Amino acid sequence: MAIPRRYRRHLMWATLAFGFLFVNFFRNSTAVLSGDLAAVFDATGSELGLLHSSFFYIYAAAQLPSGLLVDRYGPRRVVSVGLVGMAVGVAGFAAADSLAVGFAARFLAGLSGASIYVAVLRFCANWYAPEEFATMTGFTIAAAGIGGVLATTPLALAAGAAGWRAVLYAAAAGVLLAGIAVGVFVRDRPADPADRPEGADSGTETDSMREVLAGARRVLGDLDTWLMGTALFLIFGLNFTVVGLWGVPYIVHLYDVPVSRAALAVLAANIGFALGSPAFGALSDRTGRRTEVIVGSCLAFVVAYGVVFVTVTPPLFVVALALFVGMGITGGASVAYTVAKERHAEDSGAATGTVNGMAYLGAAVFPAVLGAALDAYWTGRVVDGARAYSVAGYRVAFGIVVLGGVIATICAIALHVRVSRRDPQTPDPGATPTDD
């Protein structure tokens, strides 16, 4: 039975998003597995931070090249090859018996998975109208949020029952199947012009390499790119560091609870990530507000983590709420991808790849930064194979998080001012027209 045309694009998007789900699952898995990994690899806090970061360093560095590849070769080929390579990396990590092998395998997974998000956004630019783009970006990030949810309590329970290596082998098989499905089912752009929404990127063939490189120069020469990228560097980098690595040990050590219970707070964070992204995307598309959403999200980030910084050990439900809000507003900050796409419509792969690269550079840098800060406050105790840190150490760590949020807010305000001055006559879609 043939799939109706109006549903085909959604099913292709879902296939791509399924692959992207595994990216976030694997990159966040080190939080729940931190005790096992520290024991197996005999790792310090700094070493564990570097292991976690090994995915993000190459992931961040590969974003602009990935955007260029997607502009040149299209989403289908780039994603299918990337998912197959990522499956090899995840399986290699599951088999690792030393820190060096684990580092190399996680590095490979990060390199292979680097192109997937940018490719999904390029697919959305080809198959969806401009007023749908922020919403579809939000749903794409929500798929990552579901992967993050699976990397919390479900991963803790599965690892406890079957062992962490078996769980990662199963994940590698899922990634491989997703890669095959993308190669078979997904198409880069509508073959029939009637299937292309008004305003979507043209159905022309992929750009020449000369055109692609010229687009990259335009993107990198724009101050807006660096303001958006810096805000995402801080919001994404700090959020993913807290939720993806140090959140579980913080709760286990300071609240003296098992990993399975600590993972519930991180689960709340990833639920916020999954819910906030489509909600903020839809809000931005419905109201036409882009930079205002970004500014408000950065302010909410400062308030949420500021509560934990001031109190350090508030009631555990307050921590869960702070993480829920902190990760939830990532969806608001992610409206920057739509701003970048609209600012550089003909170079959307390069534009989204650049700002996404800066976002994940933060995710690569901050685990080691916070790990070094925490190592300075090591209590000398080892709990379940992992180092335990003091209240003062975690206050310093959360202080770094709050400071980063303040700087991100300043960048968001500067972006808003620049956009407003450049296009002061942009109408409010929610306003009622009036006669002079």
C-alpha positions in Angstrom: 0.0 0.0 0.0 1.5 3.3 -1.0 2.1 6.0 1.6 0.1 9.1 1.0 2.2 12.0 -0.1 1.2 14.2 2.8 2.6 11.7 5.3 5.7 10.7 3.4 7.9 13.6 4.6 6.9 13.0 8.2 7.9 9.3 8.0 11.2 10.2 6.4 11.8 12.7 9.1 10.9 10.1 11.8 13.5 7.7 10.3 16.2 10.4 10.5 15.1 11.4 14.0 15.3 7.8 15.2 19.0 7.7 14.2 19.5 11.0 16.0 18.0 9.6 19.1 20.9 7.2 19.5 23.4 10.0 19.2 22.0 11.6 22.4 21.6 8.3 24.1 25.3 7.4 23.7 26.7 10.8 24.4 24.7 11.1 27.7 25.3 7.5 28.8 28.4 8.3 30.7 26.5 9.9 33.6 24.7 6.7 34.6 27.7 4.6 33.7 30.2 6.9 35.4 30.8 4.6 38.4 31.2 1.5 36.2 33.5 3.3 33.8 35.6 4.8 36.6 36.1 1.4 38.1 36.8 -0.4 34.8 39.2 2.2 33.6 40.5 3.3 37.0 39.8 6.9 36.0 40.0 10.1 38.0 37.4 12.8 37.7 39.5 14.7 35.1 40.0 11.5 33.2 36.4 10.6 33.2 35.6 14.2 32.1 38.0 13.7 29.1 36.5 10.4 28.3 33.0 12.0 28.2 34.4 14.9 26.2 36.1 12.7 23.6 32.7 12.4 21.8 32.2 16.1 21.8 35.6 17.3 20.7 35.4 15.7 17.4 31.6 16.2 17.2 32.1 19.9 17.6 35.1 20.1 15.2 33.2 18.2 12.5 30.0 20.4 12.5 31.1 22.9 9.9 32.6 20.2 7.6 29.4 18.2 8.1 27.3 21.1 7.1 29.4 21.5 3.9 29.1 17.7 3.2 25.3 17.9 3.7 25.1 20.9 1.3 27.2 19.0 -1.2 25.9 15.4 -1.0 22.5 15.7 0.7 21.1 14.3 4.0 20.4 10.7 3.0 24.0 9.6 2.0 25.6 11.6 4.8 23.4 10.3 7.6 23.4 6.6 6.4 27.2 6.5 6.3 27.4 8.4 9.6 25.1 6.0 11.4 27.0 2.9 10.2 30.3 4.4 11.5 28.7 5.3 14.8 27.5 1.7 15.2 31.1 0.6 15.0 32.1 3.2 17.6 29.4 2.3 20.1 30.3 -1.4 19.7 34.0 -0.6 20.2 33.2 1.3 23.4 31.2 -1.6 24.7 34.2 -3.9 24.1 36.8 -1.5 25.5 39.0 -2.7 28.4 41.2 0.4 28.8 40.8 4.1 28.9 42.7 4.6 25.7 40.4 2.2 23.8 37.3 3.7 25.3 38.5 7.2 24.3 39.2 6.1 20.7 35.8 4.3 20.3 33.9 7.3 21.8 35.9 9.6 19.5 34.8 7.5 16.5 31.2 7.5 17.5 31.3 11.3 17.9 32.9 11.7 14.4 30.4 9.5 12.8 27.4 11.0 14.5 28.5 14.6 13.9 26.6 15.1 10.7 23.2 13.8 11.7 21.6 16.8 13.4 22.7 19.2 10.7 21.5 16.8 8.0 18.1 16.5 9.6 17.8 20.3 9.7 18.7 20.4 6.0 16.1 17.8 5.3 13.5 19.9 7.1 14.6 23.0 5.1 13.9 21.0 1.9 10.6 19.4 2.9 9.0 22.0 5.2 7.8 25.6 4.8 9.8 28.3 6.7 7.0 28.8 9.2 7.3 25.1 10.1 11.1 25.0 10.5 11.4 26.0 14.1 8.7 23.6 15.1 10.4 20.7 13.2 13.7 21.7 14.8 12.1 21.4 18.1 10.7 18.0 17.4 14.1 16.9 16.2 15.7 18.0 19.4 12.8 16.3 21.2 14.0 13.0 19.6 17.4 13.7 21.2 15.6 14.3 24.5 14.0 10.9 24.2 17.5 9.4 23.7 18.6 11.3 26.8 15.6 9.9 28.8 16.6 6.4 27.7 20.2 7.1 29.0 18.9 7.7 32.5 16.7 5.4 34.6 16.1 2.9 31.8 19.8 2.6 31.1 20.5 2.2 34.9 18.0 -0.6 35.2 19.1 -2.3 32.0 22.8 -2.1 32.9 22.0 -3.4 36.4 20.1 -6.4 34.9 22.2 -7.2 31.8 25.5 -5.3 32.3 26.5 -2.0 30.6 28.4 -3.7 27.8 25.4 -5.8 26.7 23.2 -2.7 26.7 25.7 -0.8 24.5 26.0 -3.7 22.1 22.2 -3.6 21.7 22.4 0.1 21.1 25.0 -0.4 18.4 22.7 -2.8 16.6 19.9 -0.2 16.7 22.2 2.4 15.2 23.1 0.1 12.4 19.5 -0.7 11.6 18.7 3.1 11.6 21.5 3.7 9.1 20.2 1.1 6.8 16.6 2.4 7.0 17.8 6.0 6.2 19.7 4.7 3.1 16.7 2.8 1.8 13.8 5.1 2.7 14.8 8.8 3.0 15.0 11.1 0.0 16.9 14.4 0.1 14.2 16.6 -1.5 10.8 16.3 -3.2 11.0 14.8 -6.7 7.7 16.4 -7.6 7.6 20.2 -7.2 4.0 19.9 -6.1 5.3 18.2 -2.9 7.5 21.1 -2.0 5.9 23.6 0.4 6.0 27.3 -0.6 9.2 28.9 0.6 11.0 25.6 1.3 14.6 25.4 -0.1 14.5 24.7 -3.8 14.6 21.2 -5.2 17.8 21.9 -7.2 20.7 19.5 -7.0 23.3 19.9 -4.3 25.7 22.8 -4.5 29.2 22.7 -6.1 32.1 22.7 -3.7 33.0 26.2 -4.8 29.5 27.4 -3.8 29.6 25.5 -0.6 32.9 27.1 0.4 31.7 30.6 -0.5 28.7 30.0 1.7 31.0 29.0 4.6 32.9 32.3 4.3 29.7 34.3 4.4 28.5 32.4 7.5 31.9 32.8 9.4 32.1 36.5 8.5 28.8 37.3 10.2 28.9 38.6 13.8 25.4 37.1 14.4 26.9 33.7 13.9 29.4 34.2 16.7 26.8 35.6 19.1 24.5 32.7 18.5 27.3 30.2 18.7 28.7 31.6 21.9 25.3 31.5 23.6 24.8 27.9 22.5 28.4 27.1 23.5 27.5 28.0 27.0 23.9 26.8 27.3 24.4 23.5 25.6 27.9 22.9 26.9 27.0 23.5 30.5 23.7 21.7 30.4 25.1 18.6 28.7 28.0 18.5 31.2 25.7 18.7 34.3 23.1 16.3 32.9 25.3 14.1 30.9 28.2 13.6 33.3 28.2 15.2 36.8 24.5 15.4 37.7 24.3 11.7 38.8 27.5 11.7 40.9 26.5 15.0 42.5 23.2 13.6 43.7 24.7 10.2 44.7 27.5 11.7 46.7 25.7 14.6 48.4 22.3 13.0 49.0 23.6 9.5 49.7 21.1 7.8 47.3 21.6 5.0 44.8 22.4 5.6 41.2 18.9 4.5 40.1 17.3 7.2 42.2 19.8 9.9 41.2 19.0 9.0 37.6 15.4 10.1 38.2 16.5 13.7 38.5 18.4 13.5 35.3 15.4 11.8 33.8 13.4 14.9 34.7 16.0 17.0 32.9 15.7 15.0 29.7 11.9 15.1 29.9 12.3 18.9 30.0 14.6 18.7 27.0 12.1 16.6 25.1 9.1 18.7 25.9 10.7 22.1 25.8 12.2 21.9 22.3 8.9 21.4 20.3 7.1 23.8 22.7 9.5 26.7 22.2 9.8 25.9 18.4 6.1 26.0 18.0 5.9 29.2 20.1 8.5 30.9 17.9 6.8 29.9 14.7 3.4 30.9 15.9 4.4 34.3 17.3 7.2 35.1 14.8 9.4 35.8 17.9 12.9 34.4 17.5 15.5 36.4 19.5 13.1 37.2 22.3 12.6 33.5 23.0 16.4 33.0 23.1 16.9 35.9 25.6 14.1 34.6 27.9 15.5 31.1 27.8 19.0 32.2 28.8 17.6 34.2 31.7 15.6 31.1 32.9 18.8 29.1 32.7 20.5 31.5 35.1 17.6 31.4 37.6 17.3 27.6 37.5 21.0 26.8 38.2 21.3 29.8 40.4 19.0 28.1 42.9 21.3 25.1 43.1 24.4 27.3 43.3 23.1 29.3 46.3 21.8 26.3 48.2 24.0 23.4 46.8 21.9 20.7 48.6 18.2 21.9 48.3 15.5 19.2 48.6 16.0 16.7 45.8 12.8 17.6 44.1 14.1 21.2 43.7 17.2 19.8 42.0 15.0 17.8 39.7 13.0 20.9 38.9 16.1 23.0 38.3 17.4 20.4 35.9 14.0 20.1 34.2 13.9 23.9 33.6 17.6 24.1 32.8 17.4 21.5 30.1 13.9 22.5 29.0 14.9 26.0 28.0 17.6 24.5 25.8 14.7 24.3 23.3 14.3 28.1 23.5 18.0 28.6 22.9 17.8 26.2 20.0 15.6 28.8 18.1 19.1 30.1 17.2 19.3 27.4 14.6 16.2 28.9 12.9 17.7 32.4 13.1 20.9 31.1 11.5 18.9 29.3 8.8 16.8 32.4 8.0 19.9 34.6 8.1 21.7 32.4 5.6 18.9 30.7 3.7 21.1 29.6 0.8 23.8 28.2 3.1 21.7 26.6 5.7 23.9 23.6 6.2 27.0 25.7 6.8 25.1 28.1 9.1 23.5 25.5 11.3 26.6 23.4 11.2 28.7 26.3 12.5 26.5 27.3 15.4 25.9 23.6 16.3 29.7 23.1 16.2 30.1 25.9 18.8 27.3 24.4 20.9 29.1 21.0 21.1 32.5 22.6 21.5 31.1 23.7 24.8 30.0 20.1 25.6 33.6 19.1 24.9 35.3 21.8 27.0 33.2 22.0 30.1 33.4 18.4 31.3 37.1 18.7 31.8 36.7 22.3 33.3 34.2 21.1 35.9 36.1 17.9 36.4 39.3 19.8 37.2 37.3 22.1 39.6 35.8 19.1 41.4 39.2 17.3 41.6 40.5 20.3 43.6 37.8 19.4 46.2 38.2 15.6 46.3 37.4 14.3 49.8 39.7 11.4 49.5 36.8 9.0 49.4 35.9 6.6 46.6 32.3 5.5 46.3 31.4 2.6 44.0 34.7 3.2 42.2 34.2 6.9 41.6 35.7 9.9 43.5 33.4 11.7 45.9 33.6 15.5 46.1 32.7 18.1 48.8 29.8 20.5 49.0 32.3 23.3 48.3 33.5 21.6 45.1 30.0 21.4 43.8 29.2 25.0 44.7 32.2 26.1 42.6 31.1 23.9 39.7 27.6 25.3 39.8 29.0 28.8 40.1 30.8 28.2 36.8 27.5 27.1 35.3 25.7 30.3 36.5 28.5 32.5 35.2 28.3 30.9 31.8 24.5 31.5 31.8 25.0 35.2 32.5 27.5 35.5 29.6 25.1 33.6 27.3 22.3 36.1 28.2 24.5 39.0 27.3 25.2 37.4 23.9 21.5 36.8 23.4 20.6 40.4 24.2 23.2 41.6 21.8 21.8 39.4 19.0 18.3 40.7 19.7 19.5 44.3 19.5 21.3 43.6 16.2 18.3 41.8 14.6 15.9 44.5 15.8 18.0 47.3 14.4 18.5 45.5 11.1 14.8 44.7 10.6 12.8 47.2 12.7 9.7 46.9 10.5 9.1 43.2 11.0 5.4 42.8 11.8 4.1 40.9 14.8 2.1 37.9 13.3 -0.2 38.1 16.3 -1.0 41.7 15.9 -4.3 42.9 14.4 -3.9 45.3 11.4 -5.2 48.8 12.0 -5.8 51.7 9.7 -3.8 54.9 10.1 
